[in-house]
Amino acid sequence: MTATLKNLEGQDDASILREIQAALNGLKFGSVEITVHNGQVVQIERKEKFRLPAPSNKIN
């Protein structure tokens, strides 16, 4: 449900790895997508899914 776009042009490898680590930090369900153009990481997108508890089917 959360999408974060990061523009990473001009950053060094260590900075890019820190951004990837930050995107993965705390992620339980979801994905991290890394976009590369011409051999350079240009975007990191984090998609997080939240699991809701199953509804109780109580009959009153």
PyMOL commands that set and color helices and strands:
alter all, ss='L'
color gray80, all
select helices_A, chain A and resi 13-24
alter helices_A, ss='H'
color red, helices_A
select strands_A, chain A and resi 2-7+30-37+40-48
alter strands_A, ss='S'
color yellow, strands_A
deselect
rebuild
show_as cartoon
